[in-house]
Amino acid sequence: MTAAAALLRLLDPSISLERAWNEMNSRAVTEGRAAVSTVEALMFGLRERGAKALRETHTRQRLTQLDDDQALEIAGRLQRFKPEIAPAWSADEVEQLLELRETLNAIR
């Protein structure tokens, strides 16, 4: 079954939201990607605390769980923040995040 077909199957009304959430997160982990909940927790922290969040242990742990595509997705999302929600990150701040991720992964 393709990933798209698996996700479409989860839209079936007989599938509970909890089951769909668990399946999406477990599939991400088995594919070497961070769970959706990890990505969203990371985004929340980065949105709320900006680049200061990069000094926090939980933020750093979450960064190391991302695959390359997820890291780039987050970089793009940070730069597209709407002013009424949070300040958009500058290219320098995004570069700092990506370099930190590389450094942390090299240590692991």
ChimeraX attribute file (.defattr): number of C-alpha atoms within 10 A of each C-alpha:
attribute: neighborCount
match mode: 1-to-1
recipient: residues
	/A:1	6
	/A:2	7
	/A:3	10
	/A:4	8
	/A:5	9
	/A:6	13
	/A:7	14
	/A:8	10
	/A:9	13
	/A:10	17
	/A:11	12
	/A:12	10
	/A:13	8
	/A:14	8
	/A:15	11
	/A:16	12
	/A:17	12
	/A:18	9
	/A:19	11
	/A:20	16
	/A:21	15
	/A:22	15
	/A:23	14
	/A:24	18
	/A:25	17
	/A:26	15
	/A:27	17
	/A:28	14
	/A:29	13
	/A:30	10
	/A:31	10
	/A:32	11
	/A:33	19
	/A:34	22
	/A:35	22
	/A:36	18
	/A:37	13
	/A:38	18
	/A:39	19
	/A:40	13
	/A:41	15
	/A:42	20
	/A:43	19
	/A:44	14
	/A:45	17
	/A:46	20
	/A:47	19
	/A:48	13
	/A:49	12
	/A:50	17
	/A:51	15
	/A:52	11
	/A:53	18
	/A:54	20
	/A:55	10
	/A:56	10
	/A:57	10
	/A:58	13
	/A:59	19
	/A:60	18
	/A:61	15
	/A:62	18
	/A:63	25
	/A:64	18
	/A:65	19
	/A:66	20
	/A:67	14
	/A:68	12
	/A:69	10
	/A:70	16
	/A:71	20
	/A:72	14
	/A:73	12
	/A:74	21
	/A:75	20
	/A:76	15
	/A:77	15
	/A:78	22
	/A:79	15
	/A:80	14
	/A:81	14
	/A:82	11
	/A:83	8
	/A:84	6
	/A:85	9
	/A:86	15
	/A:87	15
	/A:88	18
	/A:89	20
	/A:90	13
	/A:91	13
	/A:92	9
	/A:93	17
	/A:94	20
	/A:95	13
	/A:96	14
	/A:97	21
	/A:98	18
	/A:99	12
	/A:100	17
	/A:101	21
	/A:102	14
	/A:103	12
	/A:104	14
	/A:105	15
	/A:106	9
	/A:107	6
	/A:108	6
